Amino acid sequence: MEKVPYQGQNLTRWRVGNSTFLALPEHGARLMNWNIALADGSVRDVIYWPEDADFADIAKVRGGNPILFPFNGRCFDQGEIFFWRTPDGVRRAIPMHGIARQGAFEVTRLDARGFVARFLPDEAARAAYPFDYEFTVTYAFEAVGLSCEFALTNLGREPLPWSAGHHFYFTVPWAEGTQRGDYRIRIPATKRLRQDATGALVTGSDLKLEESLGNPVLLDTLHTGLRSNEVVFGEPGRGGDVHVELGTEKIPAPDAVFVTWTLDDTSPFYCVEPWMGAPNAPGNKVGLHLVPPGQTQRFSVGVSVR
């Protein structure tokens, strides 16, 4: 573990086995990049980070792993985007993907295998999510993988709503001479949903268990009713597949979701996103979790290359 100056930031770098991890824990608890040194001397980027990233507006940087908290995606109140209604009936503004990916964190533990960071909500975050709580992000790095755990503790007197997730930007394609359509993804879902312009969940397109990453129908699709907690993607017949695990149970909760998305046909990344529930969870109640007063709930994901 070492500190690395980069574009005016003081980053932290970990080397674990053949893997190198680069993160900015104090700013959005953002894991920026993960790469693996291969036997032939080359380096494979697993998690993508753009060279022209604007750290002053990190919420809009398409790279790394943005932390989505307290809710995933776009919230709506009575069909109007970027609002939600608290349990006491008050309407509040909330950005897309919530308040943590652009927020400040305090590092409470930093060691040779990872870090723990506690969210420090500012005035805008408190206005959007007006509760008494502690939210922490814990990363643990391995030689060919990582795990990340969210912990939300309710310090107040009323149940605390949340439905958080991850927005991993994976480097695709990763092999020279390949394109996105050469990669396959296996998603063990029994139901596909989409979010319409009012925030409601509607039936999505039929998809096979295994699809090409070049299939445009995958974009913005919510894969739910999961028969397993693991999504796998890579080049058929070659090693080095990426495995993404949602939660610690082999069969996740019925409303747990994987989201597949990328920006356009030329983007050097593809996002496979494990979420606790669907977007607009406070409005549609799908995947909305409540933390009782005085208790802590956790959400864990894992990523590995095999």
DADA-V39492 format. One record per residue. PHI is phi in radians with two decimals (999 if undefined). PSI is psi in degrees with one decimal (none if undefined). D_CENTER is the distance of its C-alpha to the mean C-alpha in Angstrom with 1 decimal. Layout:
BEGIN
[[PHI/PSI/D_CENTER] [PHI/PSI/D_CENTER]]
END
This chain:
BEGIN
[[999/135.3/23.6] [-2.72/157.0/24.9] [-1.54/140.0/24.4] [-2.33/119.0/24.3] [-1.29/134.8/25.4] [-2.71/115.9/23.6] [0.84/46.3/24.3] [1.42/1.8/25.3] [-1.93/157.8/22.5] [-1.93/93.6/22.9] [-1.52/164.5/20.1] [-2.04/134.7/19.9] [-2.13/134.1/20.2] [-2.05/140.5/20.3] [-2.08/116.5/22.2] [-2.25/110.9/21.9] [1.06/-131.8/24.1] [-1.54/2.4/23.6] [-1.69/145.0/20.1] [-2.16/130.4/19.4] [-2.07/137.6/16.3] [-2.21/128.5/16.3] [-2.51/160.4/14.6] [-2.18/76.7/15.5] [-1.03/-33.1/15.0] [-1.33/-13.8/17.2] [-2.14/92.1/15.4] [1.32/9.3/12.0] [0.83/40.4/11.6] [-1.45/114.3/10.3] [-1.28/124.7/10.3] [-1.66/-51.3/12.2] [-2.55/146.0/13.7] [-2.37/124.5/14.6] [-2.33/157.0/17.8] [-2.18/129.6/20.4] [-1.38/122.0/24.2] [-1.60/166.3/25.9] [-1.11/-27.2/29.4] [-1.48/5.2/31.0] [1.63/-8.0/30.0] [-1.44/169.2/27.3] [-2.15/130.5/23.7] [-1.86/123.0/20.7] [-1.36/124.3/17.5] [-1.64/-47.9/14.5] [-1.93/127.1/11.8] [-1.47/142.6/13.3] [-2.43/128.7/14.4] [-1.35/141.8/17.1] [-1.19/-25.8/20.4] [-1.72/25.8/21.2] [-1.02/137.3/18.2] [-1.69/99.6/19.4] [-1.17/-20.1/18.5] [-1.27/-17.5/20.4] [-2.35/59.2/17.9] [-1.16/-23.8/14.7] [-1.06/-27.3/12.7] [-1.69/0.6/14.0] [-1.30/125.1/13.5] [-1.60/84.7/12.0] [3.11/164.0/10.9] [1.29/-143.3/9.2] [-2.37/88.3/5.7] [-1.07/140.5/5.8] [-1.57/123.1/5.6] [-1.79/110.4/6.2] [-2.75/141.1/9.5] [-1.47/-11.6/12.0] [-2.31/150.7/11.2] [-1.51/148.7/8.9] [1.15/-147.0/10.5] [-1.72/126.9/14.2] [-1.65/151.9/16.5] [-2.38/147.0/20.2] [-2.20/117.5/23.4] [0.91/41.8/26.4] [1.46/-1.8/24.9] [-1.76/126.1/24.3] [-1.27/152.5/20.9] [1.19/32.9/19.0] [-2.40/154.9/20.9] [-2.54/163.9/20.7] [-2.02/121.7/23.5] [-1.25/162.7/23.5] [-1.00/-23.2/25.5] [-1.49/5.4/28.6] [1.60/4.6/28.6] [-1.53/132.4/27.7] [-1.49/131.9/25.9] [-2.35/143.2/23.3] [-1.32/142.9/21.5] [-2.60/133.0/17.7] [-1.21/164.9/15.7] [-1.03/135.2/13.1] [1.16/11.0/9.6] [1.55/-151.1/11.9] [-2.09/-3.6/13.4] [-1.62/-33.4/11.4] [-1.13/-23.8/9.8] [-1.86/7.6/13.6] [-1.68/169.8/15.1] [-1.53/143.9/17.3] [-2.25/150.7/16.8] [-1.85/126.0/19.7] [-1.35/120.2/19.5] [-1.80/-16.4/21.3] [-2.66/135.3/21.3] [-2.48/119.5/21.2] [-2.52/-170.9/22.7] [-1.23/-10.2/23.0] [-2.13/7.7/20.1] [2.70/-158.3/17.3] [-2.73/161.9/17.0] [-2.17/132.3/16.5] [-2.31/137.5/15.9] [-1.86/130.7/17.0] [-1.18/136.4/16.0] [-2.03/86.8/19.2] [-1.12/133.5/19.2] [-1.56/-171.2/21.6] [-1.07/-42.0/24.0] [-1.15/-39.9/21.8] [-1.15/-38.7/19.0] [-1.19/-33.4/21.8] [-1.20/-36.5/23.2] [-1.32/-32.9/20.0] [-2.42/82.8/19.3] [-1.54/64.0/22.8] [-2.24/165.6/22.6] [-1.73/110.6/23.6] [-2.74/168.8/20.8] [-2.25/128.4/19.1] [-2.14/124.0/15.3] [-2.18/152.1/14.5] [-2.13/126.0/11.8] [-2.11/121.4/13.3] [-1.86/137.5/12.7] [-2.22/125.8/15.3] [-1.83/139.2/16.2] [-2.17/177.1/18.4] [-1.12/-35.4/20.6] [-2.36/35.0/18.6] [-3.07/-179.4/15.3] [-2.67/160.0/13.0] [-2.30/152.1/11.8] [-2.45/130.1/9.7] [-2.11/131.3/11.1] [-1.67/141.2/10.9] [-2.31/124.4/14.5] [-2.07/117.2/15.9] [-1.87/128.7/19.7] [-1.55/110.5/21.9] [-1.68/0.7/24.8] [-1.73/-162.0/26.4] [-1.96/-3.9/28.7] [-2.10/154.2/26.9] [-0.97/142.5/24.0] [-1.89/116.4/20.6] [-1.45/141.4/18.3] [-2.82/160.7/14.5] [-2.84/86.6/11.7] [-1.73/176.7/8.3] [-3.06/-170.6/4.8] [-2.19/157.2/1.0] [-2.31/59.3/2.9] [-1.08/126.8/5.0] [-1.72/99.3/8.5] [-1.57/139.6/10.9] [-1.22/117.4/14.6] [-2.57/127.1/16.6] [-1.35/159.2/19.6] [-2.01/-10.0/20.1] [-1.87/135.9/23.7] [-1.02/136.7/26.6] [1.47/3.6/28.3] [-1.89/163.6/25.6] [-2.29/171.5/23.7] [-0.98/-39.8/20.7] [-1.12/-12.6/23.1] [-1.42/-6.1/24.1] [-1.84/146.3/20.9] [-2.07/148.8/20.4] [-2.24/138.6/17.5] [-2.02/115.0/18.2] [-2.16/113.4/16.5] [-1.43/56.8/18.5] [-1.77/149.0/18.3] [-1.88/-6.1/21.4] [-2.52/139.1/20.4] [-2.11/131.9/18.9] [-2.23/164.2/18.3] [-2.40/162.9/17.8] [-1.84/128.3/17.8] [-1.55/-176.2/21.1] [-1.21/-10.8/22.4] [-1.79/-0.9/23.1] [1.66/-6.0/19.8] [-1.31/154.2/21.4] [-1.61/130.3/20.0] [-2.21/161.4/22.3] [-1.12/133.2/23.0] [-1.61/-175.3/21.3] [-1.35/154.9/23.1] [-1.24/136.3/24.2] [-2.37/151.8/22.5] [-1.40/166.2/23.6] [-1.01/-37.7/21.9] [-2.13/131.8/21.6] [-2.37/159.8/21.3] [-1.31/140.3/21.5] [-1.15/-12.9/18.5] [-1.43/-4.3/21.1] [-1.27/115.1/21.5] [-1.16/-18.5/20.7] [-1.13/-23.4/20.5] [-1.15/-24.8/17.0] [-1.15/128.9/15.7] [1.09/23.7/14.1] [-1.60/139.6/15.0] [-1.77/118.8/13.6] [-1.80/116.4/14.6] [-2.39/-174.0/15.8] [1.04/47.5/18.8] [-1.28/132.0/17.4] [-1.56/-8.3/20.2] [-2.68/159.2/18.1] [-1.62/8.6/14.8] [-2.07/128.5/14.5] [-1.89/139.2/13.8] [-2.26/136.0/15.8] [-2.51/151.1/16.4] [2.95/-167.4/19.1] [-1.54/125.5/22.7] [-1.02/135.3/25.1] [1.44/-0.1/27.7] [-2.19/153.1/26.1] [-1.34/-179.7/24.2] [1.54/21.8/20.9] [-1.09/149.7/18.6] [-1.65/128.8/14.9] [-1.97/126.0/14.1] [-2.06/123.0/10.7] [-1.95/130.6/11.5] [-1.80/112.4/10.3] [1.33/-178.1/12.4] [-1.85/-10.1/15.7] [-1.55/143.3/18.0] [-1.10/-31.9/19.1] [-2.06/113.6/19.0] [-1.22/173.0/16.2] [-1.01/149.8/17.3] [-0.99/-30.7/18.7] [-1.64/0.4/16.3] [-1.10/150.9/13.0] [-2.39/139.8/11.2] [-1.84/137.6/9.7] [-2.01/138.5/9.5] [-2.04/133.8/11.1] [-2.84/149.2/11.8] [-2.61/169.7/13.5] [-1.38/-51.1/15.7] [-2.77/-176.7/19.1] [-1.15/-22.0/21.2] [-1.76/-1.0/21.5] [-1.10/136.9/18.0] [-1.46/17.1/17.5] [-2.43/159.7/13.9] [-2.46/132.3/12.3] [-1.75/125.5/8.7] [-2.10/112.6/8.0] [-2.08/112.2/5.1] [-1.47/121.0/6.0] [-2.13/149.2/7.0] [-1.14/-30.0/10.1] [-2.87/-174.6/12.0] [-1.32/162.9/12.8] [-1.12/156.7/12.7] [1.04/39.0/15.7] [-1.02/-37.6/15.8] [-1.13/-28.4/18.5] [-1.51/-43.1/20.6] [-1.72/-8.0/20.4] [1.15/10.1/19.9] [-1.54/111.2/17.8] [1.43/14.3/15.4] [-1.40/127.9/16.5] [-1.95/148.2/17.1] [-2.13/126.2/19.8] [-1.65/117.1/20.4] [-1.12/155.2/24.2] [-0.95/134.9/26.0] [1.39/1.5/26.1] [-1.97/168.1/23.5] [-2.19/134.8/20.0] [-2.00/150.4/17.2] [-2.25/151.2/14.5] [-2.41/122.1/11.3] [-2.12/145.1/10.7] [-2.36/159.0/9.0] [-2.39/148.7/10.8] [-2.34/134.2/11.1] [-2.52/159.9/14.7] [-2.04/127.6/17.2] [-2.40/none/20.4]]
END
